[in-house]
């Protein structure tokens, strides 16, 4: 089966936009494919990241289109600082241990059709050592149809529509892994 995988790293470009919502200093950092919009918080959260409220930009696409994914997060110690590592020792992105071996903050999207993962490194933010909350925006590109015969990413009249969901997890600097949430179904026109 041919499935395209990519480790999406991010050139760090701080779009440093500040806001003052409810007396909180907020920052919007990053560029496509991963942006984080976060604020320091006075609330106490667990030091293990918690993610919720996933939305997608659209649920009907044609093969090789992209979607935008947004989800909310909290982290009690604000350690979502990115390390400047380009890669780690992982040969097969279709095994769950790849996420576990990463020694930096990443978001994992697992394709539920075959359990292969796409990784997004978070933009560079300062290590705040305080509770933070916010939203993470991902641009997930080149979504392919995957067929029962093992082929993928080619037009098919035999299988005109495919459906996919993605499982999302977030890992912080200390290695704490968030809960998992699932996107709504995405329907892909394959022909």
N, C-alpha and C positions, 0 to 999 in steps of 0.2 A: 504494500500500500504506500503510495506517495503522499506524504503530508509535509507541507512546508512549515518549518519551524524557524523562529528567530528569537534571539535575545536582544530585546530592544533597550539599548542604552541611551542615555540622554546627555546631550551637550547641555551644560548648565548655563542657563541664561535667566537671570533673576528678573522677572517682570515686576519686581517689587512694587506692588500696588498696596497701599495701606488704606484701611478703612477704620471707622470708629463706630461699630455697631454695638450698642448696649455697653459703651465704655470699654470695649475689648479691642486690643490692637490685632488686626487681622492682616495676613499676608497671602498673596497669590504668587506662587513660585512655579516656574517650569515652562515648558513648551511642549507642543505635540511630540510624542504620544502620551506623556503623563504630566498632569498639572495637579498641584495640591493647593487647596485654599484652606488655611487653618488659622485658628485663634488660640491664644492662651486662655485658660479657663480657671475659675475659682472653684469649680466643682471637683470632687475627688472621683477619679476613675481608676479602674484596675490598671496595673502596669502592663498587662497583656492587652494588645489592641483589640477593640471591638468594632465590627463593621456592620452596617445596616442600610436599609433604604436604597436598594439598587434600582436604578432606572436605565433604560436604553433609549437612544435617539429614535430608533424605528425598529419595528419587528418584522417587516417584509423587505427583503433585499434581493438583488440579483447576485449570482456567483461572482466572487472577487471584489464585492463592495466592502465598505467599512462601516462601522457603527461607533457611536460615542457611548461610553458607559460611565455612569456617575454613581458613587456610593459614599455614604457618610462614615466617619470613623471617630473614635475617641482613643486616647492613649494617656495613661496616668502619669508617665514620666517623660513624655515628649521626646522619646529617643527614636525618632524616625529619620535621624541623620543618615545621609547616604555616604557610603565609603566609595572612594574612587578606584574600585577594582573593575577591570574590564570583563573578566570572565571567571569562572570557577570550574573545577574538574567535574564535568558532567557530560557523559557521552550520549545519553539517550534521554530526551525530554519526555518520553512516554512512560517513565518510571517515577513514582512519587518521591523517591529519595532525592531527586534533583533539587526540589524545593528545600529539603532538609539540609543539604550540604552547602547551600548558599550562606556566606558569612556576612552578608550585608542586607540592608532593608530592601525588600522587593514585594511586588504584588504578583500573585500567580493567578492566571486564568487557565482553568482546566476544561478542555473541550469534553463534554460528557459523552460524545459518541465513541471516543477511543482513548480517553484519559490522558491525552498528550497536553502539555502545558506551554503557555507563552508567558514569559517573564517581563515585567516592567520594573526598572529601577526607579525609585522615587527621586524627584529633584532634590538638589542640595538645599537643606534647611539647617539652621543652627540647632545644636543640641540644647533644648530649652530647659531640661531638668524640671519641668513643671507640666501639669495636665494640659493637653491640647485637644481640640475637637475641630472637625471640618469636613471637607469633601475632597474626594480624589476623582479626577476626570481622566479617562483613558480613551485613546483612539485605537480601536482594534481593526486592523486592515486585512484585506485579502482573505475573506471568509469563503471557504470552499465547500462544495457539496462533497459528501463522503458516501460512497455507494456500497451496497451489500456485497458486491463482487470484489471489493478491495481497492477499486480505483477512486480517484478524487481529482478535483480541480479541472475537470473537463466537462463540456456540455453533454447532457444525456436526455434523450427523449423517453427512454425506458423508465427513468426515475426523475420525473419533472420537478419534484419539490423535495427538499430535505429540511429537517428541523434540528436546531442545535440550541443548547443552553450552555452557559459557562459557570463553573464554580469559582468563586473569588476568595482568596485568602491574602492576608497581609502579614509580613514578618518584620519585626522591629530590630533595632541594633543589638539588643540583648538576646535575640533568638526566640523571643516570645511570638507564638503564632496565633493569629486571631481565630475567631469562629469562621465558619464557611457560610457564604450566602450564594444563592443561585440567581442568575439573570432570568427574566421572563423568556419564553421561547422566541427564537428568531427563525422565521421561515425563509428559506433560500430557494429562489427560482433557478433551476439547474440547466435549463435548455437555452 
